[in-house]
């Protein structure tokens, strides 16, 4: 099996950057290399082998171009996808859309029980993220612990593999890993809290995901910058 070559990533667009042509037939993923929500769609794109079909348009969220809100996506958030003459947003909707609308390996299981579990995991994702951000100002071990216990329990449901739906990597894993990646760094660095201690399934899940090129290539976050940014944004009084 050939080693997967790293994609050459386009530079991040600042406020003064020129707008790419809109609706010229190119499919574009408006993204940010540091945004976990956008990372979900980036992983999905990579796993399905759509690097040539879906062009990345990375934005600097601290200094984003005005044309993005005015002409592309009035919500002014990433990710958004330009495809077939329309703009689609919301990361969980987008990963389903990319999976069902493009060629490549499916990221949704055929098994009806696993499909139901996928929807349950999707439904819980915002709650999971909210609990973790709230833990920064409370008791991380207790509050973040409850969120990670949920994942540990979810990983016990199927014994046919290490992923959230068992044997096969799926949209369920993609929904959670960008956040787990960041919170593992932050909670360890700031609170000395190890999220995998006493959670063997979670530890094995993270290890397996780090073997997947489609995910590894999206890990562009600088740990030091992440810690400083989260401290400033979520912990400053």
C-alpha positions as CSV (number, residue, x, y, z in Angstrom):
1,X,0.0,0.0,0.0
2,X,1.5,3.3,-1.0
3,X,2.0,6.0,1.6
4,X,-0.5,8.7,1.3
5,X,1.1,12.0,0.3
6,X,0.3,15.1,2.2
7,X,-1.9,17.6,0.4
8,X,-0.3,20.9,-0.3
9,X,-2.6,23.3,1.6
10,X,-3.6,26.6,0.2
11,X,-2.7,29.8,2.2
12,X,-5.3,31.2,4.6
13,X,-7.2,34.2,3.2
14,X,-7.1,37.5,5.2
15,X,-9.5,40.4,5.1
16,X,-7.8,41.9,2.0
17,X,-7.9,38.7,0.0
18,X,-9.7,38.6,-3.3
19,X,-12.9,36.6,-3.5
20,X,-12.7,33.4,-5.5
21,X,-15.3,33.3,-8.3
22,X,-18.7,32.2,-7.0
23,X,-20.8,29.4,-8.7
24,X,-18.3,28.9,-11.5
25,X,-18.8,25.1,-11.2
26,X,-16.0,24.6,-8.7
27,X,-17.0,22.9,-5.4
28,X,-15.4,24.9,-2.5
29,X,-15.2,24.2,1.2
30,X,-14.9,27.5,3.1
31,X,-13.0,26.5,6.2
32,X,-10.5,27.4,8.8
33,X,-7.5,25.2,9.6
34,X,-8.1,25.9,13.4
35,X,-11.9,25.4,13.6
36,X,-13.1,22.0,14.9
37,X,-16.5,22.3,13.2
38,X,-14.8,22.9,9.9
39,X,-12.4,20.0,10.6
40,X,-15.3,17.6,10.6
41,X,-16.0,18.3,6.9
42,X,-12.3,18.4,6.0
43,X,-11.9,14.9,7.4
44,X,-14.9,13.6,5.5
45,X,-13.6,15.1,2.3
46,X,-10.2,13.5,2.7
47,X,-11.6,10.1,3.7
48,X,-13.7,10.0,0.6
49,X,-10.8,11.0,-1.6
50,X,-12.3,14.3,-2.7
51,X,-9.2,16.4,-2.5
52,X,-9.4,17.2,-6.2
53,X,-13.1,17.6,-6.3
54,X,-13.6,19.9,-3.3
55,X,-11.3,22.8,-3.1
56,X,-10.3,24.2,0.3
57,X,-10.8,28.0,0.8
58,X,-9.3,28.6,4.2
59,X,-10.2,31.9,6.0
60,X,-8.6,33.7,8.9
61,X,-11.6,33.9,11.3
62,X,-9.9,36.7,13.3
63,X,-9.5,38.8,10.2
64,X,-12.0,37.3,7.7
65,X,-12.8,38.9,4.3
66,X,-16.0,41.0,4.2
67,X,-17.1,39.3,1.0
68,X,-17.6,36.0,2.8
69,X,-20.6,37.4,4.8
70,X,-21.8,39.8,2.1
71,X,-21.7,37.5,-0.9
72,X,-21.0,33.9,0.1
73,X,-22.6,32.9,3.5
74,X,-24.5,35.6,5.4
75,X,-24.2,33.5,8.7
76,X,-20.5,34.3,8.4
77,X,-19.3,31.1,10.0
78,X,-17.3,28.1,8.7
79,X,-17.7,25.6,7.4
80,X,-19.8,26.2,4.4
81,X,-19.8,24.3,1.1
82,X,-20.3,25.8,-2.4
83,X,-21.8,23.1,-4.5
84,X,-24.3,23.0,-7.5
85,X,-25.1,26.7,-7.3
86,X,-25.8,26.9,-3.6
87,X,-24.1,27.4,-0.3
88,X,-24.8,24.8,2.5
89,X,-23.7,25.2,6.1
90,X,-23.7,23.5,9.6
91,X,-21.0,20.9,10.0
92,X,-23.1,17.9,11.0
93,X,-25.5,18.5,8.1
94,X,-22.5,19.0,5.8
95,X,-20.7,15.8,6.6
96,X,-23.9,13.9,5.9
97,X,-24.3,15.9,2.6
98,X,-20.7,15.2,1.5
99,X,-21.0,11.5,2.3
100,X,-24.3,11.1,0.4
101,X,-23.6,13.5,-2.5
102,X,-20.1,12.4,-3.6
103,X,-18.3,9.3,-4.6
104,X,-16.0,7.5,-2.2
105,X,-16.3,5.0,0.7
106,X,-19.5,5.4,2.7
107,X,-19.2,6.8,6.2
108,X,-22.7,5.7,7.2
109,X,-23.3,2.0,8.2
110,X,-26.0,-0.2,6.5
111,X,-27.0,-1.8,9.8
112,X,-30.2,-0.2,11.0
113,X,-29.2,-0.4,14.7
114,X,-25.9,1.4,14.0
115,X,-27.7,4.0,11.9
116,X,-29.9,4.8,14.9
117,X,-26.9,5.0,17.2
118,X,-25.3,7.4,14.7
119,X,-28.3,9.7,15.0
120,X,-28.2,9.5,18.8
121,X,-24.5,10.4,18.8
122,X,-25.2,13.3,16.4
123,X,-28.0,14.5,18.7
124,X,-25.7,14.4,21.8
125,X,-22.7,16.2,20.1
126,X,-23.7,19.8,21.0
127,X,-24.4,18.8,24.5
128,X,-21.0,17.1,24.7
129,X,-19.2,20.2,23.4
130,X,-21.1,22.5,25.7
131,X,-20.3,20.4,28.8
132,X,-16.6,20.6,28.0
133,X,-16.5,24.3,27.5
134,X,-18.5,24.8,30.7
135,X,-16.0,22.7,32.6
136,X,-13.3,25.3,32.1
137,X,-15.0,27.5,34.6
138,X,-16.2,24.8,36.9
139,X,-14.7,21.4,38.0
140,X,-13.1,19.9,34.9
141,X,-12.7,16.5,36.4
142,X,-16.4,16.3,37.3
143,X,-18.0,18.1,34.4
144,X,-15.6,17.1,31.6
145,X,-15.4,13.7,33.1
146,X,-19.1,13.2,32.6
147,X,-18.8,14.0,28.9
148,X,-15.8,11.6,28.4
149,X,-17.6,8.9,30.4
150,X,-20.5,9.2,27.8
151,X,-18.0,8.6,25.0
152,X,-16.4,5.7,26.9
153,X,-19.8,4.1,27.4
154,X,-20.7,4.7,23.7
155,X,-17.5,2.9,22.7
156,X,-18.6,-0.2,24.6
157,X,-21.8,-0.6,22.7
158,X,-20.3,-2.6,19.7
159,X,-17.6,-5.1,20.3
160,X,-16.7,-5.7,16.6
161,X,-14.2,-2.8,16.5
162,X,-12.6,0.2,18.1
163,X,-14.8,2.9,16.6
164,X,-18.1,4.5,17.9
165,X,-20.0,2.2,15.5
166,X,-17.7,-0.8,16.0
167,X,-15.7,-2.1,13.1
168,X,-15.9,0.8,10.7
169,X,-14.8,4.4,10.9
170,X,-17.9,6.6,10.4
171,X,-19.4,10.0,10.6
172,X,-19.9,9.4,14.3
173,X,-16.1,9.4,14.9
174,X,-15.7,12.5,12.7
175,X,-18.4,14.4,14.7
176,X,-16.4,14.0,17.9
177,X,-12.7,13.7,17.2
178,X,-11.9,17.4,16.4
179,X,-13.2,18.3,19.9
180,X,-11.6,15.4,21.8
181,X,-8.3,16.3,20.1
182,X,-8.5,19.9,21.4
183,X,-9.9,19.2,24.9
184,X,-7.3,16.5,25.5
185,X,-4.5,19.0,24.9
186,X,-6.2,21.8,26.9
187,X,-7.4,19.8,29.9
188,X,-4.0,18.1,30.3
189,X,-2.0,21.4,29.9
190,X,-4.2,23.7,32.1
191,X,-5.8,21.4,34.6
192,X,-3.4,18.4,34.5
193,X,-6.5,16.3,33.7
194,X,-5.8,13.2,31.6
195,X,-9.0,12.3,29.7
196,X,-7.9,8.7,28.9
197,X,-7.0,7.7,32.5
198,X,-9.4,5.0,33.4
199,X,-11.0,5.1,30.0
200,X,-9.3,2.3,27.9
201,X,-11.9,2.4,25.1
202,X,-11.4,6.1,24.6
203,X,-7.6,5.7,24.6
204,X,-7.8,2.9,22.0
205,X,-10.2,5.0,19.9
206,X,-7.9,8.0,19.8
207,X,-5.0,5.7,19.0
208,X,-6.9,4.1,16.1
209,X,-8.0,7.5,14.7
210,X,-4.4,8.7,14.7
211,X,-3.6,5.9,12.2
212,X,-6.2,7.3,9.7
213,X,-4.4,9.6,7.1
214,X,-7.7,11.4,6.3
215,X,-7.8,12.6,9.9
216,X,-4.0,13.0,10.6
217,X,-3.7,15.4,7.7
218,X,-6.2,17.8,9.4
219,X,-4.3,18.0,12.7
220,X,-2.9,21.5,12.1
221,X,-3.5,22.9,15.6
222,X,-0.5,24.2,17.5
223,X,-1.0,23.1,21.1
224,X,0.6,26.2,22.6
225,X,-1.6,28.5,20.5
226,X,-4.7,26.5,21.3
227,X,-4.1,26.7,25.1
228,X,-3.5,30.5,24.9
229,X,-6.6,31.0,22.7
230,X,-8.9,28.9,24.9
231,X,-7.6,30.6,28.0
232,X,-8.2,34.0,26.6
233,X,-11.6,33.2,25.1
234,X,-13.2,31.0,27.7
235,X,-11.5,31.6,31.0
236,X,-10.8,35.3,31.1
237,X,-13.1,37.1,33.6
